[in-house]
Each structure stands twice: as structure tokens, then as C-alpha cells.
Amino acid sequence: MAHERPDDTGCHILHVDMDAFYASVELRDRPELVGRPAIVGGTSGRSVVLSATYPAREFGVRSAMPMTQAVRLCPHAVIIPPRHGLYAAVSREVMAIFRAITPQVEPLSLDEAFLDISGALRRLARPPAGIGELIRAQVSELGITCSVGVATSKFIAKLASRRCKPDGLLVVPADGVLGFLHPLPVAELWGVGKQTGQVLARLGLRTVADIAHTPVATLERELGQAAAAHLSALATGRDERQVVPGTQEKSIGAEETFAADVCDPEVIRRELLRLSGRTARGLRAAGCSARTVVVKLRLASFKTITRSRTLPEPTDVAQQIYATACELYAAAGLDASARLRLVGVRATGLIPASAAAQQLAFGDRPVSWREAERAVDRIAGRFGTDTVRPAILVDGERPDR
């Protein structure tokens, strides 16, 4: 008897995820590498894996892994230098395919997006799974493959696409959500990281079903009200988020890896100043202001520390971001011997700059730094970004890029 696809009635949300995107794009130009372990990434000691073919993944190679570790795991892999401009161009072609299906496209990165196909069902005269197959066929014409999750919500659709990789399609029917979801480990739930996972394990909660059957009050005592409500909803298959086309950036920031590990606080603060300036320029270019500043500190041991602070008022001013970043760095409590390999500054909680300007006007805050930095933006627009910069950065050594 022919295999019948599950009922996709009401499954109007698709999550489409390219398979090993960077590596797949590279293999189009190097077909002799198809079926062989290959890794996309730099070759310097600080480089990380950007993408790996599935044969390389069989050896344990994963994205964001240090390249030195990846080469140890798979010494016979072919190392391919990245070509970011090419990946961006192919991404634009992929997103054009999505938008030809429906205008309701919410990109998450260069290689994945949510689609709401409610309005496309009648126009294309295809069921949701049929639209998913159409997308897969059109993407394959670009010489790459994708995996498609079809479900009633964003959360389940994304889980489904992950479960059918590579080059697959998985429908989770409306009446099969709990049957699909409950056997999964708790780590599959959005928001369950290492720390939350340890708390859940201490409670004896190892599967999604365990969380679904745990009273919310019990979760609240261990995780807090917001996290408990969030996990309880996901564990019972509830996700009310809509596909939001043209979603604005959720955060803007910059980070740098030092050429050699650094423990000198002055060097670190100088880099925080540089990164704060880049972040502020990014905010102003995007027409946004930020409510929260986040600092990322990665130690030589690869342990990563993040600290954040919500500001009294949203800002796009480098001096305010820098001052907060320095306070967060000091509050991290690193001892004098702690050596850092990477620092980062990120702005989150973004709102339109026009709304921030109204708030600042009501608060009657000084705007001298903002006006000065916008003047610098205008100069940089004409003569380059390094034309005007803080004096402390003129002679400071710049880490390798």
C-alpha cells in the first residue's frame, strides 16, 4: 500500500532550513567534494567552523566549533575558505523563492525562515505539504537542498524541520502535536539551555511530557513565573506567535577575537570602546535605539560570560553604551589573571529611534553626545569610518580580524 502523508489540514506554518548552507553552496562549485568531509572556515588558530558537510558531521564536526578541534576530529577533511558575499547572494535567491510563494516570510538568518502560507493555499491549489515540496524543488534548482517542517505553529514547524534533515519534509498534524512533542528531550524546548536543563534534571524532568505533566506552580518555584509559563505552554504545544514579515533586527552588536589572549584591563576597555562605537553606529544606521546593553567575555578556556543591563532610557549613543559595557565588565568579577580571547558588545530591546527621541524629550535629557556622534556619522559617510575616532583608539593596537 502506498505511503500516505499525515493530514496537513490547518498546518499553515512552514519552517524552511537550508542543509549545511555554506558548505552546500561551496560544493556547487566543487562537485568533486560531494560525499566527502569538507569544512568551511578560516585556517588561523582562532577560526571556527562556519559549516560542515554531513560526512564531516559524522566525525563530530559542528558549526561554531574551534577549527583546531574540527581538524583533530576529522584530519582528512577539505578546508574551504568562506566566501560571505556568495552566501549572501544565494540567500537572496532563496528568499525570493519564498516570497514568490507568500509575502508572509520571516527570515531568521541567511539560511532559514518561517512562512505563513494561509493565503497561498487557494492560489496555488496545493495543500501545505504540497507547497513544501514545491519549495524544496525550486530550492534544489539552485544546486542546494533544504528541509521543511509543516505544522500549526512556529515552534513545532521548526522542530519538524530539524527532525527531517537533510533534504526532507515532515508534517506534524494538528492532532499529532503532543504525540510528536512529548517523547522529545527537554533540551528541544526553546529556552532550555545548560542551566535550565540542570534544574529540570534535578526535578527528574527529562522529556517534554514530564514538563507537560508537572504543575506550573512546581516549575515556578524553581524557574520563576515567566520561564515556568513559557515552558509549560511549549510542552503542551501552545505557541501563539505569528509569522512577522520583514522583522526588524532583534539585536545589533559587534565582537572581536584577540590575536593573543589578553588580561590587561586597559586593552580590554579600549576594545570595549571600539565595539561600543560600532554598535552605536549600527543602531543609528538601522534607525533604532536600544534598551539593553550586553557584554560578552570569552575566556582562554572558552568559557563564555555574558552580562546585561537595561538602561533607564533607550540609547544609540556610544558613550552611554561604552560606560555601561565597562560597568558590566567590572561586574563580571574576573580576577587579575583571567585571560580573554574574545569580547563583544551587543544592544538589544530595540525600538524605533523616533519613539526613543520622544521619551528623551519627555525626560529632558542632554543630547550633546548624540548630536556629536551623528556629526561624526556624517563625516564618516563622506570620508570613511576611521576619519574621526576617539583619541585613545588612534594609537591603540587593533586586534587581528
Contacts in CASP RR format, 6 or more apart in sequence:
PFRMAT RR
TARGET T0000
AUTHOR 0000-0000-0000
METHOD contacts of the structure
MODEL  1
MAHERPDDTGCHILHVDMDAFYASVELRDRPELVGRPAIVGGTSGRSVVL
SATYPAREFGVRSAMPMTQAVRLCPHAVIIPPRHGLYAAVSREVMAIFRA
ITPQVEPLSLDEAFLDISGALRRLARPPAGIGELIRAQVSELGITCSVGV
ATSKFIAKLASRRCKPDGLLVVPADGVLGFLHPLPVAELWGVGKQTGQVL
ARLGLRTVADIAHTPVATLERELGQAAAAHLSALATGRDERQVVPGTQEK
SIGAEETFAADVCDPEVIRRELLRLSGRTARGLRAAGCSARTVVVKLRLA
SFKTITRSRTLPEPTDVAQQIYATACELYAAAGLDASARLRLVGVRATGL
IPASAAAQQLAFGDRPVSWREAERAVDRIAGRFGTDTVRPAILVDGERPD
R
5 129 0 8 1.000
5 171 0 8 1.000
6 171 0 8 1.000
6 172 0 8 1.000
6 173 0 8 1.000
6 176 0 8 1.000
7 171 0 8 1.000
7 173 0 8 1.000
7 174 0 8 1.000
7 175 0 8 1.000
8 127 0 8 1.000
8 128 0 8 1.000
8 129 0 8 1.000
8 150 0 8 1.000
8 171 0 8 1.000
8 173 0 8 1.000
9 127 0 8 1.000
9 173 0 8 1.000
9 174 0 8 1.000
10 128 0 8 1.000
10 152 0 8 1.000
10 174 0 8 1.000
11 128 0 8 1.000
11 129 0 8 1.000
11 150 0 8 1.000
11 151 0 8 1.000
11 152 0 8 1.000
11 171 0 8 1.000
11 172 0 8 1.000
11 173 0 8 1.000
11 174 0 8 1.000
12 116 0 8 1.000
12 117 0 8 1.000
12 118 0 8 1.000
12 121 0 8 1.000
12 128 0 8 1.000
12 152 0 8 1.000
13 114 0 8 1.000
13 115 0 8 1.000
13 116 0 8 1.000
13 117 0 8 1.000
13 150 0 8 1.000
13 151 0 8 1.000
13 152 0 8 1.000
13 153 0 8 1.000
13 154 0 8 1.000
13 156 0 8 1.000
13 157 0 8 1.000
13 243 0 8 1.000
14 114 0 8 1.000
14 115 0 8 1.000
14 116 0 8 1.000
14 117 0 8 1.000
14 128 0 8 1.000
14 131 0 8 1.000
14 132 0 8 1.000
14 135 0 8 1.000
14 148 0 8 1.000
14 149 0 8 1.000
14 150 0 8 1.000
14 157 0 8 1.000
15 112 0 8 1.000
15 113 0 8 1.000
15 114 0 8 1.000
15 115 0 8 1.000
15 148 0 8 1.000
15 149 0 8 1.000
15 151 0 8 1.000
15 154 0 8 1.000
15 157 0 8 1.000
15 158 0 8 1.000
15 160 0 8 1.000
15 161 0 8 1.000
16 98 0 8 1.000
16 112 0 8 1.000
16 113 0 8 1.000
16 115 0 8 1.000
16 132 0 8 1.000
16 135 0 8 1.000
16 139 0 8 1.000
16 146 0 8 1.000
16 147 0 8 1.000
16 148 0 8 1.000
16 149 0 8 1.000
16 161 0 8 1.000
17 111 0 8 1.000
17 112 0 8 1.000
17 146 0 8 1.000
17 147 0 8 1.000
17 148 0 8 1.000
17 158 0 8 1.000
17 161 0 8 1.000
17 162 0 8 1.000
17 165 0 8 1.000
18 24 0 8 1.000
18 94 0 8 1.000
18 111 0 8 1.000
18 112 0 8 1.000
18 139 0 8 1.000
18 144 0 8 1.000
18 145 0 8 1.000
18 146 0 8 1.000
19 54 0 8 1.000
19 144 0 8 1.000
19 145 0 8 1.000
19 146 0 8 1.000
19 147 0 8 1.000
19 165 0 8 1.000
19 166 0 8 1.000
19 167 0 8 1.000
20 51 0 8 1.000
20 52 0 8 1.000
20 53 0 8 1.000
20 54 0 8 1.000
20 57 0 8 1.000
20 166 0 8 1.000
21 51 0 8 1.000
21 87 0 8 1.000
21 90 0 8 1.000
21 91 0 8 1.000
21 110 0 8 1.000
21 111 0 8 1.000
21 144 0 8 1.000
22 40 0 8 1.000
22 50 0 8 1.000
22 51 0 8 1.000
22 82 0 8 1.000
22 87 0 8 1.000
23 38 0 8 1.000
23 39 0 8 1.000
23 40 0 8 1.000
23 51 0 8 1.000
23 52 0 8 1.000
23 53 0 8 1.000
23 56 0 8 1.000
23 80 0 8 1.000
24 51 0 8 1.000
24 53 0 8 1.000
24 143 0 8 1.000
24 144 0 8 1.000
24 145 0 8 1.000
25 86 0 8 1.000
25 87 0 8 1.000
25 90 0 8 1.000
25 144 0 8 1.000
26 33 0 8 1.000
26 38 0 8 1.000
26 40 0 8 1.000
26 80 0 8 1.000
26 83 0 8 1.000
27 33 0 8 1.000
27 34 0 8 1.000
27 38 0 8 1.000
27 53 0 8 1.000
28 143 0 8 1.000
28 144 0 8 1.000
30 80 0 8 1.000
33 53 0 8 1.000
33 78 0 8 1.000
35 53 0 8 1.000
35 55 0 8 1.000
36 53 0 8 1.000
36 55 0 8 1.000
36 77 0 8 1.000
36 78 0 8 1.000
37 52 0 8 1.000
37 53 0 8 1.000
37 55 0 8 1.000
37 56 0 8 1.000
37 58 0 8 1.000
37 59 0 8 1.000
37 61 0 8 1.000
37 74 0 8 1.000
37 76 0 8 1.000
37 77 0 8 1.000
37 78 0 8 1.000
38 52 0 8 1.000
38 53 0 8 1.000
38 55 0 8 1.000
38 56 0 8 1.000
38 77 0 8 1.000
38 78 0 8 1.000
38 79 0 8 1.000
38 80 0 8 1.000
39 49 0 8 1.000
39 51 0 8 1.000
39 52 0 8 1.000
39 53 0 8 1.000
39 56 0 8 1.000
39 61 0 8 1.000
39 67 0 8 1.000
39 70 0 8 1.000
39 71 0 8 1.000
39 74 0 8 1.000
39 77 0 8 1.000
39 78 0 8 1.000
39 79 0 8 1.000
39 80 0 8 1.000
40 49 0 8 1.000
40 50 0 8 1.000
40 51 0 8 1.000
40 52 0 8 1.000
40 80 0 8 1.000
40 81 0 8 1.000
40 82 0 8 1.000
41 47 0 8 1.000
41 48 0 8 1.000
41 49 0 8 1.000
41 50 0 8 1.000
41 51 0 8 1.000
41 67 0 8 1.000
41 79 0 8 1.000
41 80 0 8 1.000
41 81 0 8 1.000
41 82 0 8 1.000
42 50 0 8 1.000
42 67 0 8 1.000
42 79 0 8 1.000
42 81 0 8 1.000
42 82 0 8 1.000
43 67 0 8 1.000
43 79 0 8 1.000
43 81 0 8 1.000
44 67 0 8 1.000
44 400 0 8 1.000
45 66 0 8 1.000
45 67 0 8 1.000
45 68 0 8 1.000
46 257 0 8 1.000
46 259 0 8 1.000
46 341 0 8 1.000
46 400 0 8 1.000
47 66 0 8 1.000
47 67 0 8 1.000
48 64 0 8 1.000
48 65 0 8 1.000
48 66 0 8 1.000
48 67 0 8 1.000
49 61 0 8 1.000
49 62 0 8 1.000
49 63 0 8 1.000
49 64 0 8 1.000
49 65 0 8 1.000
49 66 0 8 1.000
49 67 0 8 1.000
49 70 0 8 1.000
50 63 0 8 1.000
50 82 0 8 1.000
51 63 0 8 1.000
52 61 0 8 1.000
52 62 0 8 1.000
52 63 0 8 1.000
52 70 0 8 1.000
52 77 0 8 1.000
54 166 0 8 1.000
56 70 0 8 1.000
56 74 0 8 1.000
56 77 0 8 1.000
59 73 0 8 1.000
59 74 0 8 1.000
59 77 0 8 1.000
60 73 0 8 1.000
60 74 0 8 1.000
61 70 0 8 1.000
61 73 0 8 1.000
61 74 0 8 1.000
61 77 0 8 1.000
66 302 0 8 1.000
67 79 0 8 1.000
70 77 0 8 1.000
71 77 0 8 1.000
71 79 0 8 1.000
87 110 0 8 1.000
88 110 0 8 1.000
90 142 0 8 1.000
90 144 0 8 1.000
91 110 0 8 1.000
91 111 0 8 1.000
93 142 0 8 1.000
94 111 0 8 1.000
94 139 0 8 1.000
94 142 0 8 1.000
94 146 0 8 1.000
95 105 0 8 1.000
95 107 0 8 1.000
95 113 0 8 1.000
97 135 0 8 1.000
97 138 0 8 1.000
97 139 0 8 1.000
98 105 0 8 1.000
98 113 0 8 1.000
98 115 0 8 1.000
98 135 0 8 1.000
99 105 0 8 1.000
101 115 0 8 1.000
101 117 0 8 1.000
101 120 0 8 1.000
101 124 0 8 1.000
101 131 0 8 1.000
101 134 0 8 1.000
101 135 0 8 1.000
102 115 0 8 1.000
102 116 0 8 1.000
102 117 0 8 1.000
102 119 0 8 1.000
102 120 0 8 1.000
103 245 0 8 1.000
104 115 0 8 1.000
104 116 0 8 1.000
104 117 0 8 1.000
104 118 0 8 1.000
104 119 0 8 1.000
104 243 0 8 1.000
104 245 0 8 1.000
105 113 0 8 1.000
105 114 0 8 1.000
105 115 0 8 1.000
105 243 0 8 1.000
105 245 0 8 1.000
105 246 0 8 1.000
106 113 0 8 1.000
106 114 0 8 1.000
106 115 0 8 1.000
106 243 0 8 1.000
106 244 0 8 1.000
106 245 0 8 1.000
106 246 0 8 1.000
106 247 0 8 1.000
107 113 0 8 1.000
107 246 0 8 1.000
107 247 0 8 1.000
108 114 0 8 1.000
112 161 0 8 1.000
114 154 0 8 1.000
114 157 0 8 1.000
114 158 0 8 1.000
114 243 0 8 1.000
115 135 0 8 1.000
115 243 0 8 1.000
116 242 0 8 1.000
116 243 0 8 1.000
117 128 0 8 1.000
117 131 0 8 1.000
120 131 0 8 1.000
121 127 0 8 1.000
121 128 0 8 1.000
121 131 0 8 1.000
124 131 0 8 1.000
124 134 0 8 1.000
126 134 0 8 1.000
128 150 0 8 1.000
128 171 0 8 1.000
129 150 0 8 1.000
129 169 0 8 1.000
129 171 0 8 1.000
132 148 0 8 1.000
132 150 0 8 1.000
132 169 0 8 1.000
133 148 0 8 1.000
133 169 0 8 1.000
135 146 0 8 1.000
135 148 0 8 1.000
136 145 0 8 1.000
136 146 0 8 1.000
136 148 0 8 1.000
136 167 0 8 1.000
136 168 0 8 1.000
136 169 0 8 1.000
139 145 0 8 1.000
139 146 0 8 1.000
145 166 0 8 1.000
145 167 0 8 1.000
146 167 0 8 1.000
147 161 0 8 1.000
147 162 0 8 1.000
147 164 0 8 1.000
147 165 0 8 1.000
147 166 0 8 1.000
147 167 0 8 1.000
147 168 0 8 1.000
147 169 0 8 1.000
147 170 0 8 1.000
148 161 0 8 1.000
148 164 0 8 1.000
148 168 0 8 1.000
148 169 0 8 1.000
148 170 0 8 1.000
149 157 0 8 1.000
149 158 0 8 1.000
149 160 0 8 1.000
149 161 0 8 1.000
149 164 0 8 1.000
149 169 0 8 1.000
149 170 0 8 1.000
149 171 0 8 1.000
149 172 0 8 1.000
150 157 0 8 1.000
150 160 0 8 1.000
150 169 0 8 1.000
150 170 0 8 1.000
150 171 0 8 1.000
150 172 0 8 1.000
151 157 0 8 1.000
151 159 0 8 1.000
151 160 0 8 1.000
151 171 0 8 1.000
151 172 0 8 1.000
151 177 0 8 1.000
152 172 0 8 1.000
152 174 0 8 1.000
152 177 0 8 1.000
153 237 0 8 1.000
153 238 0 8 1.000
153 239 0 8 1.000
153 240 0 8 1.000
153 241 0 8 1.000
154 239 0 8 1.000
154 241 0 8 1.000
154 243 0 8 1.000
155 190 0 8 1.000
155 234 0 8 1.000
155 237 0 8 1.000
155 239 0 8 1.000
155 241 0 8 1.000
156 172 0 8 1.000
156 177 0 8 1.000
156 180 0 8 1.000
156 181 0 8 1.000
156 237 0 8 1.000
156 239 0 8 1.000
157 172 0 8 1.000
159 172 0 8 1.000
159 180 0 8 1.000
159 181 0 8 1.000
159 184 0 8 1.000
159 188 0 8 1.000
160 170 0 8 1.000
160 171 0 8 1.000
160 172 0 8 1.000
160 180 0 8 1.000
161 170 0 8 1.000
163 170 0 8 1.000
164 170 0 8 1.000
172 180 0 8 1.000
177 237 0 8 1.000
178 212 0 8 1.000
178 236 0 8 1.000
178 237 0 8 1.000
181 208 0 8 1.000
181 235 0 8 1.000
181 237 0 8 1.000
182 207 0 8 1.000
182 208 0 8 1.000
182 209 0 8 1.000
182 212 0 8 1.000
182 235 0 8 1.000
183 207 0 8 1.000
183 208 0 8 1.000
183 209 0 8 1.000
184 207 0 8 1.000
184 208 0 8 1.000
185 206 0 8 1.000
185 207 0 8 1.000
185 208 0 8 1.000
186 192 0 8 1.000
186 197 0 8 1.000
186 200 0 8 1.000
186 205 0 8 1.000
186 206 0 8 1.000
186 207 0 8 1.000
186 208 0 8 1.000
186 210 0 8 1.000
186 211 0 8 1.000
187 193 0 8 1.000
187 197 0 8 1.000
188 208 0 8 1.000
189 208 0 8 1.000
189 211 0 8 1.000
189 231 0 8 1.000
189 234 0 8 1.000
189 235 0 8 1.000
190 234 0 8 1.000
191 230 0 8 1.000
191 231 0 8 1.000
192 200 0 8 1.000
192 231 0 8 1.000
196 223 0 8 1.000
196 227 0 8 1.000
199 222 0 8 1.000
199 223 0 8 1.000
200 206 0 8 1.000
200 210 0 8 1.000
200 211 0 8 1.000
202 222 0 8 1.000
203 214 0 8 1.000
203 218 0 8 1.000
203 222 0 8 1.000
204 210 0 8 1.000
205 211 0 8 1.000
205 214 0 8 1.000
208 234 0 8 1.000
208 235 0 8 1.000
209 235 0 8 1.000
211 219 0 8 1.000
211 231 0 8 1.000
211 232 0 8 1.000
211 235 0 8 1.000
212 232 0 8 1.000
212 235 0 8 1.000
212 236 0 8 1.000
214 232 0 8 1.000
216 228 0 8 1.000
216 229 0 8 1.000
216 232 0 8 1.000
219 227 0 8 1.000
219 228 0 8 1.000
219 231 0 8 1.000
219 232 0 8 1.000
220 228 0 8 1.000
222 228 0 8 1.000
223 231 0 8 1.000
233 239 0 8 1.000
248 286 0 8 1.000
248 288 0 8 1.000
248 350 0 8 1.000
249 286 0 8 1.000
249 288 0 8 1.000
249 350 0 8 1.000
250 348 0 8 1.000
250 349 0 8 1.000
250 350 0 8 1.000
251 294 0 8 1.000
251 346 0 8 1.000
251 347 0 8 1.000
251 348 0 8 1.000
251 349 0 8 1.000
251 350 0 8 1.000
252 279 0 8 1.000
252 282 0 8 1.000
252 283 0 8 1.000
252 286 0 8 1.000
252 288 0 8 1.000
252 290 0 8 1.000
252 346 0 8 1.000
252 347 0 8 1.000
252 350 0 8 1.000
253 275 0 8 1.000
253 278 0 8 1.000
253 279 0 8 1.000
253 282 0 8 1.000
253 344 0 8 1.000
253 345 0 8 1.000
253 346 0 8 1.000
253 347 0 8 1.000
254 275 0 8 1.000
254 278 0 8 1.000
254 279 0 8 1.000
254 344 0 8 1.000
254 345 0 8 1.000
254 346 0 8 1.000
255 275 0 8 1.000
255 296 0 8 1.000
255 342 0 8 1.000
255 343 0 8 1.000
255 344 0 8 1.000
255 345 0 8 1.000
255 346 0 8 1.000
256 271 0 8 1.000
256 274 0 8 1.000
256 275 0 8 1.000
256 342 0 8 1.000
256 343 0 8 1.000
256 344 0 8 1.000
256 399 0 8 1.000
256 401 0 8 1.000
257 341 0 8 1.000
257 342 0 8 1.000
257 399 0 8 1.000
257 400 0 8 1.000
258 271 0 8 1.000
258 340 0 8 1.000
258 341 0 8 1.000
258 342 0 8 1.000
258 343 0 8 1.000
258 399 0 8 1.000
258 400 0 8 1.000
259 399 0 8 1.000
259 400 0 8 1.000
261 300 0 8 1.000
261 339 0 8 1.000
261 340 0 8 1.000
261 341 0 8 1.000
262 268 0 8 1.000
262 339 0 8 1.000
262 340 0 8 1.000
262 341 0 8 1.000
263 336 0 8 1.000
263 337 0 8 1.000
263 338 0 8 1.000
263 339 0 8 1.000
263 340 0 8 1.000
267 397 0 8 1.000
268 329 0 8 1.000
268 340 0 8 1.000
268 343 0 8 1.000
269 326 0 8 1.000
269 329 0 8 1.000
270 392 0 8 1.000
270 393 0 8 1.000
270 396 0 8 1.000
271 343 0 8 1.000
271 399 0 8 1.000
272 295 0 8 1.000
272 322 0 8 1.000
272 325 0 8 1.000
272 326 0 8 1.000
272 329 0 8 1.000
272 343 0 8 1.000
272 344 0 8 1.000
272 345 0 8 1.000
273 318 0 8 1.000
273 322 0 8 1.000
273 390 0 8 1.000
273 392 0 8 1.000
273 393 0 8 1.000
274 393 0 8 1.000
274 398 0 8 1.000
275 325 0 8 1.000
275 343 0 8 1.000
275 344 0 8 1.000
275 345 0 8 1.000
276 318 0 8 1.000
276 319 0 8 1.000
276 321 0 8 1.000
276 322 0 8 1.000
276 325 0 8 1.000
276 345 0 8 1.000
277 318 0 8 1.000
277 321 0 8 1.000
277 322 0 8 1.000
278 345 0 8 1.000
279 318 0 8 1.000
279 321 0 8 1.000
279 345 0 8 1.000
279 346 0 8 1.000
279 347 0 8 1.000
280 316 0 8 1.000
280 317 0 8 1.000
280 318 0 8 1.000
280 321 0 8 1.000
280 347 0 8 1.000
280 373 0 8 1.000
281 318 0 8 1.000
281 377 0 8 1.000
281 380 0 8 1.000
281 385 0 8 1.000
283 289 0 8 1.000
283 290 0 8 1.000
283 316 0 8 1.000
283 347 0 8 1.000
283 350 0 8 1.000
283 353 0 8 1.000
284 316 0 8 1.000
284 353 0 8 1.000
284 373 0 8 1.000
284 374 0 8 1.000
284 377 0 8 1.000
286 350 0 8 1.000
287 316 0 8 1.000
287 352 0 8 1.000
287 353 0 8 1.000
288 316 0 8 1.000
288 347 0 8 1.000
288 350 0 8 1.000
288 351 0 8 1.000
288 352 0 8 1.000
288 353 0 8 1.000
289 314 0 8 1.000
289 315 0 8 1.000
289 316 0 8 1.000
289 350 0 8 1.000
289 351 0 8 1.000
289 352 0 8 1.000
289 353 0 8 1.000
289 355 0 8 1.000
289 356 0 8 1.000
290 311 0 8 1.000
290 314 0 8 1.000
290 315 0 8 1.000
290 316 0 8 1.000
290 321 0 8 1.000
290 347 0 8 1.000
290 348 0 8 1.000
290 349 0 8 1.000
290 350 0 8 1.000
290 351 0 8 1.000
291 310 0 8 1.000
291 311 0 8 1.000
291 314 0 8 1.000
291 348 0 8 1.000
291 349 0 8 1.000
291 350 0 8 1.000
291 351 0 8 1.000
292 308 0 8 1.000
292 309 0 8 1.000
292 310 0 8 1.000
292 311 0 8 1.000
292 347 0 8 1.000
292 348 0 8 1.000
292 349 0 8 1.000
293 308 0 8 1.000
293 309 0 8 1.000
293 311 0 8 1.000
293 321 0 8 1.000
293 324 0 8 1.000
293 325 0 8 1.000
293 328 0 8 1.000
293 345 0 8 1.000
293 346 0 8 1.000
293 347 0 8 1.000
293 348 0 8 1.000
294 306 0 8 1.000
294 307 0 8 1.000
294 308 0 8 1.000
294 328 0 8 1.000
294 345 0 8 1.000
294 346 0 8 1.000
294 347 0 8 1.000
294 348 0 8 1.000
295 306 0 8 1.000
295 307 0 8 1.000
295 308 0 8 1.000
295 325 0 8 1.000
295 328 0 8 1.000
295 329 0 8 1.000
295 332 0 8 1.000
295 343 0 8 1.000
295 344 0 8 1.000
295 345 0 8 1.000
295 346 0 8 1.000
296 304 0 8 1.000
296 305 0 8 1.000
296 306 0 8 1.000
296 342 0 8 1.000
296 343 0 8 1.000
296 344 0 8 1.000
296 345 0 8 1.000
296 346 0 8 1.000
297 304 0 8 1.000
297 305 0 8 1.000
297 306 0 8 1.000
297 307 0 8 1.000
297 329 0 8 1.000
297 332 0 8 1.000
297 334 0 8 1.000
297 340 0 8 1.000
297 342 0 8 1.000
297 343 0 8 1.000
297 344 0 8 1.000
298 304 0 8 1.000
298 305 0 8 1.000
298 340 0 8 1.000
298 341 0 8 1.000
298 342 0 8 1.000
298 343 0 8 1.000
299 305 0 8 1.000
299 338 0 8 1.000
299 339 0 8 1.000
299 340 0 8 1.000
299 341 0 8 1.000
300 339 0 8 1.000
300 340 0 8 1.000
300 341 0 8 1.000
302 341 0 8 1.000
305 332 0 8 1.000
305 334 0 8 1.000
307 328 0 8 1.000
307 329 0 8 1.000
307 331 0 8 1.000
307 332 0 8 1.000
308 328 0 8 1.000
308 348 0 8 1.000
309 324 0 8 1.000
309 327 0 8 1.000
309 328 0 8 1.000
311 320 0 8 1.000
311 324 0 8 1.000
313 356 0 8 1.000
313 359 0 8 1.000
313 360 0 8 1.000
313 363 0 8 1.000
313 365 0 8 1.000
314 349 0 8 1.000
314 351 0 8 1.000
314 355 0 8 1.000
314 356 0 8 1.000
314 359 0 8 1.000
315 321 0 8 1.000
315 356 0 8 1.000
316 353 0 8 1.000
316 356 0 8 1.000
316 370 0 8 1.000
317 369 0 8 1.000
317 370 0 8 1.000
317 373 0 8 1.000
318 369 0 8 1.000
318 373 0 8 1.000
319 369 0 8 1.000
319 373 0 8 1.000
320 369 0 8 1.000
321 345 0 8 1.000
321 347 0 8 1.000
325 345 0 8 1.000
329 343 0 8 1.000
334 340 0 8 1.000
360 367 0 8 1.000
376 388 0 8 1.000
379 387 0 8 1.000
379 388 0 8 1.000
380 387 0 8 1.000
380 388 0 8 1.000
END
